[in-house]
C-alpha cells in the first residue's frame, strides 16, 4: 500500500519537532515529555505557574490525583510549593498510608527529620503494617544516625515486600562501603529465602560476585531471573554485574540464552555489546547493533555509535592483514560531498562555470597527533575545509577544489606543519594552481563537554609563495559559525572583491561537523557502511533538523536524499523508522522548489511509492536526457537496492 502525499499546494501544517540527541539539561529546569515521547525543557518557575498550580487547583478535592501531582513535584525537585497540598492530603485523605508518606517525604526533603519520624511513628502505632512507611521511617532514622533501629525497619519493610528497590539499594551500598558489612549481608541472605524475592537475590548475587563466590552468584542470579519472569530489570542487572566484574563466560551461559533486546531494552543490550567487544566477538556485536537500529532508541544513539566504533575497530584489527601493502590514493573533490553520495547529479551543475582564481583546499593538519574516527578533532580537520569548499562551490564561480589523501584502509592526515616547501611541491604538480588554502589544529583545551581548539588557517600564493593568515584563534561549538564567517571576510579582503556568501548560522555547524563522516561514506573503506547503522541514523536525524530550521537550503535537501539513498543501500532496516519524517518533509512542501522537486522521485522510488512516483514523473517529462538518465540509475527492477 502506497502513501498518499498531501496536495503540495495545500495549507502548511505546523512542523513536528524531532528530538535530537541528548544534551545536559540546564540547572533549574523541568523536562516535559509529550505523549509521542518528545522532550521540552522549561524553567521550574514556568512549570510551577503553567502546570503545577492549575493542576493543584483542579484536583484539590481529588486525592488520588493530588497524590500523583505532589509526587511529580517532588520528582522535579519542587518541594515547598506543594507544602499546603501535602498537609491537605495528610489531614483529609482516607488512605492514611498515602497522606502519611507524602508529609513524611516533605519533611525529609526539608531535612526536618524529627518531624518526619513523628509522622511515621504515629502511623505505625495505629495503622496496619506498611512496607512503604517502614522503609521511609528507616530512612529518616538513618539520617538521624540511629543506624540499628533503621536497619531493623529496613528489614521489616523487606519482609513485607522483599523487592523494594530503594531499600535494597541502600543496604547494598552499606554492604559495599562499610567495613562491618556482615549484618547487611545477613539481611540479604534472610530476605532472599522468601518466596519471589528476586530483587533481593539480585543484590545478594552482586555481593557474592564481588567476593569471587561465582557459583553462589550464579545460583542466585539464575533463581532471580526465573522468579522475575526474566524481566528487563533482572536481565539488565545480571548482565551488568557480570560485565562489570569481567565474567563474560557467565554472560554467555546464563544471560544470552534468555536475552531478547526488544524485550530487555537498551541497558541490557549495552551490557551485551560490552561483552561482545571485550571478547572480540565483533560479528555478533555488529549484527546486534544492526538489529536494534530498527527500534526507536534514539536517546541511546551516542552510546550505540561508540560501540559501532569499538567493534569496527576490532573487525579491522582482525580482518586486515598486517603485511598488506597499502596504496596511497587521492580523492579530488570538485563538488559537494552529497554529489558523490547521490550518483553525481551533473544536471544540477550544468550551467555553473568556473573562473580564476584556482584554489586548492587541504584538510587541516593535526599537530596533536593521531585522531580517532568520529572524534571532535577529525570532525574539524575535515569539516572546516569541506564546508568552505562547498560554500565556495555553491555560491561563487571560483575554481576551487579540495584533495584528501587516503589508503585502502584509512584517511591520511598530516601530523606536522605544512611547510612552504610542501606548498611548492604541490604547485609543481599542478602549474595551474593560483592559491592553496590550508590550516592546522595546534592544541586543545577543556574537557569532553567543552573542548576548544587553537586553529590557524592560511592562504598561500602559488606565485610569490607568501602566506596570508585567514584565521587564528580558539574554536569550539559555540563560535564555529563565526570562525567560518571571519575566514570568508578575510578572503574577500585579500582578493579585494565581494564573494557572495550566505548568512552562516550556528545551526549550520552541525552540517559542517558531519562532513567528515559523509566523506567516509563516499569512500566506504573496509566496507564500513554495512556496519554503521547508528551513524547513518544520526546523520539522518541531524539533517532532518537542519532542514526543519533551514527549509530553503538546497544543499541540505540534496544531502538528506543522499543519506536516505545510502540508508536504503546499506541499512534498509532504518527506512521504516524514518519514513514518517521523510513524508512530513514532503507534505510540508520542502521539495516543491524546482531543483528539489527533481530529486523527489528518488525518495519515492526508495519507498516504492509507485502512485506518487508516476504523478511526479508526469510533471517532469520535459526534462533533458541527462537528468532522466541520472534518475533512471536509481531504478532497480528487481525490487532491491
N, C-alpha and C positions, 0 to 999 in steps of 0.2 A: 504494500500500500504506500502510495506516494504522498509527500507532504504538500499541502496547498500553500503557496506563497500568497500573502495578502496583497491586495491591489497596491502596486508601487506608488500610486498617487493618492492613496488614502491618507487620512489624518494620522500624523505621527503619534505613536504611543510613548508613554513615559518610559525611559530606559530602565532595565533591571540591572542594578549594580552587582557585579560579580565579586565575591570575596577574594582578596588577594592573599598571598602567603603571609603568615602571621608575623607581626612586629610587636615588640614590647609595648604594653598599654601604658599611657601616661599616668602619673600619680593622680589620685583623687578622681578617678573616672569609674563609670559603671558600664558594663557591656550588655547591650540589648541584643537578643537573638530573635530573629523573625521566625515565623512558622516554617519557612523554607530553609532555615539554617544560616541566613546571612547575619553578620555581626555589625554593630554600630556602637561606637564609643561616645558617651556623653558625660558631662561633669556630674559629680554627686549632687550638687545643688540643683542642677537642672532635673535630675532624676527624681529628687525629693519633691520638687514643685509640680512637675508634669505627671509623675506616675504614682509616687508613694502617697502623697496627701489625698489626691482624688480617690485612690483605692481604699485608703483607710476610711474616708468619709462614706463611701458607697457601701462598705462591708462592716460598718461599725457594729451592727447587730447580728452579723453572720459570723459566728465564732469559728466555724470550720475554715472559712476563707481568711478571716483575720489572723488566724494562727499561721497560715501559709504566707501571708503578706509580711508578717513580722520576721519569720524565718528568712524570707528573701532579703529583707532589710539587713538582718544580721550577716547574711552571706556577702552582701555588698559593703560591709563594714559601716553601715548606717545604724547607730545604736541609740543615742539619746533622742533622736527624732521620733522613736516609737515607744518612748517611756510610758506615755499615757495609755497607749494601746496595750502594753504589757500588763499594767495594773488592771485595766478593764477586763482582760482575758482572765487574769488570776482571780478576780473577785466575782466574775459572772459566768465563766464557762462551766457548764455542768460536768464536763470531763475534767476532773480535778488534776489528773496527771498532766494534761496539756498546759493548763494555766500555770501549774507549779513549775514545769520545765521552762516555760518562757520567762517567767520572772527570775528564776534562778540563773538562767543564762544571761539575762540582762544585768543582774548584779555582778556576775562573774566577768562580763565584758568590761565593766567599770571598776574591776578589782575590789569590789565590795564583798569579799569572801565571807565575812561573818554573817552578813545579811542573807547571802545565798544559802549558807549552811542552815540558818534558822528556817528558811522557807522549806528546804528539803526535809529537815527533821520533823517539822510539823506534819508534812505529808506522810512520812514513814510511820509516825505514831498512830495515825488514824486511818490510813488507806491500805489497800492491798499492795502486795509486793509488785515492784515495777523495775525491770532492768534499766529502763531509761533514767528513772530517778536515782536508782542506786549508783549508776555509772557517773552521773553528773555530780552527785553528792560526793563520791570518792574523789573526783577531780578537784572539787573545792577543798576537801580535806588535804589533798596533796599540795595544793597551792599554799595552804596554811602551815605546811611542814609536818602534818600528822600522818606520816608515811604508813605506819602499821594499820591504823584504822582505815586509811584509804585503800590499802591492799585488800583488807577484809571485804570491803564493799565492792571493789573491783571483782573479787572472786564471786561474791554473792550475785552480782549482776550477770556474770557469765554462767552461773548455774541455772539462771532463769532463761538466758539466751546465749548459748556458747559461741555465737557468731557475731557479737557486737564488735565491729571493726575498730572503732576508736579506742575501746578498752584494750583490745588485743594489741593495737599499735603502741599504746602507752606502755604496756607490760613488756613488749618486745624490746622497746628502746631501753627500758630499765635493765632488762636482762643482758643487753649488749654493752651498756655503759657502766653500770655499777659493778664493783669488784665482787661484792657479796650477792651474786645473782641466783644462787641456788633456790631461794624461796620463790623467785619468779618462774624459774623453770619448773618447779614443783606445781605451781598453779596451772601452767600449761599442760603438764602431764595429767593432772587431775581432771581438768576440763576436757581434754582430748579423749578421755574414756567415755564421755557422754555420747548418747546417740546423735548422729547428724551434726557433730561438732567439726565440720570440715574446715572452717576457717581457723579454728584453734589448732587443728592438725597441720595446717599450712605453716603457721607461725612456729610451732614446735619443730616442724621439719627443717625450717631455715636455721634454727638454733643448732640442731643436730648436724646439719651440713657444715656449719662453721666449726663445729667441734671435730669435723672429719669423720663423724659416725655415719658414713654413707649408707650402709644397709638399713639403719634405723630411719634415716631421712627418706630413703626410697619407699619404705613401707608406709610411712606417714603420708607422703605425697600421693602414693597410689590410692590409699584409702580416701584421702581428701578429694581427689579427682572423681572417684566413684560416688561419694556422698553428695558432692556438689552438682552431679549430673554433668561434669566436665564443662562447667560454665566458663565464661570468658575471664572472670577474675581468677579462678583457680588455675587455669591454663597459663595465664599471664604470670601469676605469682611463681608457679613451679618452674616454668621455663626461665624466668628472670633469676630465680635463686640459683639454678644450675649454671646458667651462663656467667653470672657474677663470680661464682667460685670455680669456673672453668671445668665443670664436669659435663663435657659435651657428649660423651657416650651415654650418660643418663638421659640427656635430652632426646637422643635418638631412640632409646629403648622405652622411655616412659611417656614422653610428650608427643613426639612425632606421630605415633600410631593413632592418637586421638585428635591431632591438630587439624583444624579447619579454619583458614584465615577469615573467611566470610563470617563465620560464627564467633570466632575468638578475638577478632578485632586487631587494630593496628599495633597495640602494645605487645601482645603475644607474638605478632608477626615480626616485629623488630627484634625480639629476642631470638627467634628462629633465624633471622637473617644474620644476626651477630654470630650465632653458632656456625652457620654455613661459611661465613667469612673467616672465622678463626680456624676452621678445619679445612680451609682452602677448597671447599665444595662450591666452586663458582657456578657450575652448571645448574644445580638445584637452586642456588641463591638467585641467579639471574632469571630462571624460569618462574620463581615465586614472585619476584618483582614485576615481571610482565603480567602474571595472572592477577595480582592485586591492583594493577594500574587501572583496571576497569571499574574499581569501586570508587565511591565518592569520598575519598580520604584526602582531599586537597590540603587540609590543615597539617598533614604529616609529610607533605611533598618534599620539604627540605631534608628531612631525615631519610626518606627513601632515595633521594638523589645522592646523599652521602654514601649509602650502601651501593648504589649503582657504580659510583666512582671506585669504591673499595674493591668490589667484586670484579669489575672490569680490569682493575689493576692486577688482581690475582690471575684473571684469564690471560692477560697479555704476558705476564711473567711465565706462566706455564706453557702457553701455546707458542710463543715466539721463540724461534731458535736463537741460541746465544751466538752462534757462528754466522748468522745471516749477514751478508754484506748489504748494507743499506745504501741505496742510491739517492743522492741529493736531487731534489726537484724544485721547480719554481712555479708558482701559480700567479699569473699576471691578471690582475683584477681591473677590468675596464668598465665594469657595470656594477650596480648594487649587488650584494650577496644574494638577495632574493631572485635575481635574474638567473643565476646559476642553479638555484634550487627549484626553479619553475620552468625548466626546459627552454631557457633563453628566448623570451618573447621579443625577438628583434623588431617586430612590427611596432612596438611602443617607441623604440628609439630611432626609428627610420629617418625622421626629419631632424634629428639632433646632430648638428655639425660641430666639429671641434676646431679650435683655433689656438694659436700660441697665446701664452707660453705653455711649454710642455713640462709638467710637474710629475715627478715620481715620488710617491709617498712610501715610506718604510715603516714597519712595525717599530714600536718603541723598544729600545734596548733595556734590559733588566739588569741593573748594576748590583742588585741584591742577591743574585744567584738564581738557581733553578726555581721555576714556578710550577705549581701543580695545575692540572686541568681544572677548569671552573673556579680557579682561585681569583680573589679580587685583583691580584697582580696581572693574571692573564687577561682578565676582562678589560683592564685598562691598556695593556700592551697592544692588544688587537683592536679593542673597541674604539679608542680615540682616533687612530688613523683610518680605520674602516669607515667610521661615521663621517669624518672630514671628507674622505674620498667620495662617499655617496652624496653628501650635500653639494659638493662642487659639481658632481655629475648631473644631479637633478636640477640645479639652479643656475648653472653657468655654462658657457661654451668653452671653458678652458680645457685643454687637452691634458687631463690629469688621469693617472692610473696608479695602481699600488701593486707591489710584489711581495709575496710571502713564500719563504723557503720551507721545505719540509722533506721528510724521508718517507719510506713506506710505512713507518710506524708512528711518527710524531712530527710536530712542528719544530722548526729550527729558530730559536730566539737568541739574539745576541746577548751576551752577559758581560760585555765590555763597552767602553766608549766607542762611538762611531767616529773614527778619525777622518781628517780631510784627505788622507791618503786613500782611504776606502772609498770616499766620495769620488775621487779622481779615477779609481779603477772602474766604478760603475759608469762614469762618463765615457771612458774608453770603450766600453762595451756597447754604448748607445750614444752615438755622436749627436743625435737629435735632441737630447735632453737639455732643457734650459735651467731647471731647478730640481733640487731634491729636498723634500721635507722629511725630517727625522727628529727623534727625541729620545729621552732617557728617563727612566724611573730611578732616581738616585738613592732614595731611602724612604723608610716609612716610620710612622709613629702611631701611638694609640693602641687600643685593644681591638678585639674582633668586632665589637659593636660600633666602633667609631674610628676606623683606621684613616690616616691621612698619608698621602704620598707626595714626596718632593719631586716634581716633574719639571723638566726643561724641554722646550721644543724649538727647533731651528729651521730656517730656510737657507739652503746652501746654493749660491750662484755657481752654475757649472761653467761659467766663462772666467770669472775672477777668482773662484774658489774661496770666496769670503762667505761668512755665515751671518745671518740676521736672526736675532732672538725673537721668536713669536710669542713665547710664554715662559714664565719662570715663577714657580710658587707651589704652595701646598694645595693638594687636590683631595677632595672627599666627595661623598654622595651629595652633600648639601650644596656644593658650589661648582659641581661638574659642568652644568649648563653655562655658567659664567666663564669658565675656562675656555669652552668652545667658542663662545661669543667673542672673547678677547682675542683668541687666535685669528678669527676672521677679521676683526677690526685691524689687527696688525698686518694681515695680508693686504687689506685694502690700502693701508698707509704705505706699505712697501711698494706696491705696484702703482700707487697714485691713481687709482681707478676705483670705481664702485662695483663690487661684486654683490649682486643681489642675493642676500641670504635671508631665509625666513626667520621669524621670531623663534628662538630656541628656548623652549620651556623646560622646567625641571622634570616634567613628566617624560619628555623626550629622552631623558638619560637612561631610562630602562631599556629603550631601544638600542642605545649606544652600548650598554653593558652586555647585551645579548649577541652582539655581532660576532664575537669570537666563537661562541657555541654554534652559530649558524654557519660560519665558515667551516668548522669541523664537520658539520653535517654534509656540506658540499664535497669534502674530501672523502668522508666515510672510511677513514683509515682503520685498518684491522676489523672492518665490518662492524664497527661500533654502533651504527644506527639501529641494528637489530636488538641492542642490549640496553637502550636508554629510554624506556617508556616515560619515566617520570620527568626526565629532562624535556622531552617533547611536550608533555602536558604543561609544564611550567612555561615553556616558550609560547604555547597557545594561549594560556590564560593571561600572561603578560601582554601579548599582542592584542588580545581582545580588549583589555582595559585601556590600552593605548588608543585603540580606535574609538572606544566609547568617549574618551576625553578629547580626541582629535579626529572627528569623523570625516574631515575633508582631506586628510593627508593621504595621497595616492600611494606613496611608498609603503605606508603601514598596511594598506589593503592588499597590495601585491604580496607583501611579506606574510600576512596571515594566510593567504591562499597557498603560498609556497610551503608553509608549515603544515597546513592541513593536507596537502598533497603528499608530503613526506610521511605524515602520520598514516595515511592510507597505505603507503608503500611499505613502511617498516613496522608500524604499531597499530594495525587496523582495529584492535580491540578498544582503542580510545575513541573511535568515531561516534559510537552511540553516546558516550559520556559527554561529548562536547556538542552534539547535534543541536540541542535546544539553543545554545548560544549562537551557533552559526546561523540558524534560521531567524533568530532575534535580529541579527545584523541585517539580514536580507529584508525582513519585514520593516525595518526602520529606514529602508532606502539608502543604506550606506553604499550599496553598489549601483546606485542609479546614475552617477555621473558617467560620461561617455567611456573613459578608459576603464573604470572599474566594472562597468556593465559588460565589457568584453571578457573579463575573467570570471564572471558569474557562472558561465556554463561549466567551468572546471569544477566548481563546488557541486553543482547539480549532478554532474557525472560521477563524482566521488560517492554521492549518496544515492546513486541510481534513481534519481528523481526524473524519470523519463518525460512525464507530462509537462513539467515546468521547463525541462531542458529544451524540448521541442518548441515551446512557446517563446523562449528567449532566442533560440536559433532562427526562428521565423523573422525576428526583428533584426537579424544580423546577416541577412542573405546578400547584402551589397558589399560586404567587407572583402578586401583584397585576398588573393590566394595565399599570400604569406601568412596572414592571420588564420585562415581556415586550416591550412596545413599544420600550424602550431597547435590549434585546438584539437584537431583530429589525432594528434600524437598522444593525447590523454585517453583516448577511447580504446578500451581493451574488450574485444568482442567475446572473450572467454568468460567475462564476468569477474575477473580478478585483476589485481594490480601487479 
